[in-house]
């Protein structure tokens, strides 16, 4: 399923992921490969065109980068 938009919600400690035809879903930071912390927050998050908009990539202040496939969000 295609991801339309993704934003980081530090208050909820999750990414808010908007997919076509569905209400926004939350993906908790705790489930991430490299979770953000207060010392290393999310610098950038975007729908990744290399994943054909079926996933998103986030970058932390430290430069660590990881991607999440939309199927992980959907479960």
N, C-alpha and C positions, 0 to 999 in steps of 0.2 A: 504494500500500500504506500502511496506517495505521501511524503511529508511536505506540508505547505509552509510551515513556519515553526521555529523553535526559539525559545527564550530561556534564559537562566533565571530562576526565582530563588534568590538566596534566602529569603524569609522562610520558604517552605523546604529549602534544601533539596531542590529538584529542578529538572528541566521540564518546561511546559511544551508539549509537542502537539501541534495541530495537524491532523490528517484530514484528507478530503472526505467529506460526508460524515464526520464524527465530531463529538465534542472533544475539547483538548484533554490530553492524557498527561499524567505526571510520571516522570521517570526519576526516582530518588538518586541523589548523589552517591548514596551508600552502595549502590549496585554498579558503580562505574569502576573501570579498570584503574584509573588515576583520579580519585575523587578530589575535588577542590577543598581547600581549607581556608580559614581566615587569613593565614599567612601566604597562601597560594591560591587566590581566587580565580574565577573564570574571567579570562581576558576577552575571548571571542567565541561565539557559537554560531554555526550556520548549517543550513541544509546543504549537504555535500553533493555537488553535481557528479563527482566521480563515482558515487554510489547510486547514480540515477535517481536522486531525490528519494531513495528508499532508506536513507540513514542520515545522521548528522555528525558533525565533527566539532569538537570543542578544544580550545587552547587555553592553558593556564598561564598565569603571569610568569612562571618559571620557564615556560617554553614547552612543557610537556603537552603532547597532542594525542588525542585518541578519538576513535569513531564508535558510534553506536548504531546498529542496524535497527530499522523500524520494527522488525519482528520481535525484538526484545522488549520494546516499549508496549507493544500490543498485548503481551501476555500478562 
